[in-house]
Amino acid sequence: KYTTFSICYYWINSLDQKTSIFNSSKTVVIPPGKENKTATLSYNYTIAPLGNTFSTGTYYCNVKWNGIEKMGKGVFVLVRDTGYVNTSYGWEILVTLTVLLAVLSITATALLLWKRK
């Protein structure tokens, strides 16, 4: 009775709206001698292409069989436009800090030499 089950892939967007992506029914043949044993089956599904930024959300897999329902933990997917540039100010901060320290060092050295005279 556990050989027929259904798989449902769906996503929930930022407005908590559930959208079904794919539904499938599966029937598994149990080989003789393997009855009443736990089995793990993997099913992969590729969601492509994600057309626009509205596809951002958490994607889930749900399996139902014989009145039992199991849901995956979900995977969050962030979709960005093709022109998106990840802004990083790391180099700018490093150069600014280096220049500031160099100027302060030169100034301190000049003051020490001037005070000596």
Backbone torsions as a table, in degrees:
resi	resn	phi	psi	omega
1	LYS	NA	-10.9	179.4
2	TYR	-100.8	12.1	-175.7
3	THR	-86.0	-14.4	178.7
4	THR	-113.2	127.0	-179.8
5	PHE	-148.7	167.2	178.4
6	SER	-122.8	145.3	178.5
7	ILE	-116.5	133.2	179.8
8	CYS	-129.9	126.0	174.4
9	TYR	-106.6	134.0	178.6
10	TYR	-151.5	168.5	177.1
11	TRP	-134.5	154.1	178.2
12	ILE	-119.0	122.0	-176.8
13	ASN	-84.0	-174.7	-176.3
14	SER	-67.0	-16.0	177.7
15	LEU	-96.2	13.2	-178.0
16	ASP	60.4	32.0	176.7
17	GLN	-95.6	128.8	-178.4
18	LYS	-91.1	128.1	179.1
19	THR	-125.2	123.1	178.9
20	SER	-76.0	137.4	-179.3
21	ILE	-108.5	-43.4	-173.5
22	PHE	-156.2	136.1	174.9
23	ASN	-127.3	141.3	179.9
24	SER	-151.3	142.1	173.9
25	SER	-104.6	137.0	-178.9
26	LYS	-126.3	145.2	171.7
27	THR	-127.4	124.6	-176.8
28	VAL	-106.5	132.7	176.8
29	VAL	-89.7	126.6	-179.9
30	ILE	-94.0	121.8	179.7
31	PRO	-66.7	150.7	178.0
32	PRO	-57.4	137.3	179.9
33	GLY	89.5	-6.8	-179.2
34	LYS	-107.1	7.4	179.8
35	GLU	-64.8	152.1	176.5
36	ASN	59.1	31.5	176.3
37	LYS	-124.2	146.9	179.3
38	THR	-74.5	137.0	178.0
39	ALA	-132.4	147.7	176.0
40	THR	-117.7	128.7	178.5
41	LEU	-121.2	138.5	178.4
42	SER	-106.4	137.1	175.6
43	TYR	-131.9	123.7	178.5
44	ASN	-103.5	144.2	175.9
45	TYR	-138.4	126.9	-179.7
46	THR	-100.1	126.6	178.3
47	ILE	-97.9	106.3	-178.3
48	ALA	-154.4	149.5	-15.2
49	PRO	-84.3	152.6	174.0
50	LEU	-84.7	105.1	-168.4
51	GLY	-66.2	-37.2	-175.9
52	ASN	-151.1	178.7	-176.5
53	THR	-67.8	-14.1	177.4
54	PHE	-72.1	-8.4	177.4
55	SER	-80.9	-1.7	177.8
56	THR	-66.0	134.2	178.3
57	GLY	164.5	-171.9	179.0
58	THR	-102.5	127.5	-177.3
59	TYR	-102.3	136.1	-175.5
60	TYR	-128.0	159.9	172.2
61	CYS	-123.1	136.7	-178.3
62	ASN	-130.8	132.2	179.8
63	VAL	-121.7	134.3	179.6
64	LYS	-127.2	133.9	173.2
65	TRP	-156.3	135.2	174.4
66	ASN	46.9	45.3	177.5
67	GLY	81.5	-1.2	179.2
68	ILE	-105.0	138.5	179.8
69	GLU	-129.8	129.5	178.4
70	LYS	-124.5	137.0	-178.8
71	MET	-122.3	140.3	177.0
72	GLY	-72.2	170.9	-178.8
73	LYS	-75.9	-20.2	179.2
74	GLY	92.6	153.7	177.9
75	VAL	-129.9	123.7	178.6
76	PHE	-83.0	130.0	179.5
77	VAL	-121.3	124.8	176.8
78	LEU	-105.4	118.4	-178.8
79	VAL	-103.3	129.7	179.8
80	ARG	-117.7	156.1	175.4
81	ASP	-66.8	159.6	-179.2
82	THR	-67.3	-25.8	-179.4
83	GLY	-87.2	6.4	-176.8
84	TYR	-70.2	133.4	176.5
85	VAL	-120.7	122.9	179.2
86	ASN	-74.0	114.3	-177.0
87	THR	-80.0	127.6	177.8
88	SER	-131.8	123.4	-178.9
89	TYR	-101.2	14.9	-177.3
90	GLY	-58.5	-49.3	-178.6
91	TRP	-66.5	-41.2	-179.0
92	GLU	-62.3	-41.9	179.1
93	ILE	-66.1	-42.0	-180.0
94	LEU	-63.2	-45.1	179.8
95	VAL	-65.6	-44.5	179.3
96	THR	-60.3	-46.4	179.8
97	LEU	-63.3	-41.0	178.8
98	THR	-63.8	-45.1	179.4
99	VAL	-64.0	-43.4	179.5
100	LEU	-61.0	-45.4	178.6
101	LEU	-65.5	-37.0	178.3
102	ALA	-65.0	-44.2	179.1
103	VAL	-63.2	-44.7	178.8
104	LEU	-63.8	-39.2	179.5
105	SER	-65.2	-45.7	178.6
106	ILE	-63.7	-42.1	179.2
107	THR	-63.0	-45.1	179.7
108	ALA	-63.6	-41.2	178.1
109	THR	-63.9	-43.8	179.3
110	ALA	-63.1	-41.1	178.8
111	LEU	-65.2	-40.3	178.5
112	LEU	-64.8	-43.4	178.9
113	LEU	-67.6	-37.3	179.8
114	TRP	-68.8	-38.8	-179.6
115	LYS	-68.9	-29.9	178.8
116	ARG	-63.8	-39.2	-177.0
117	LYS	-76.0	NA	NA
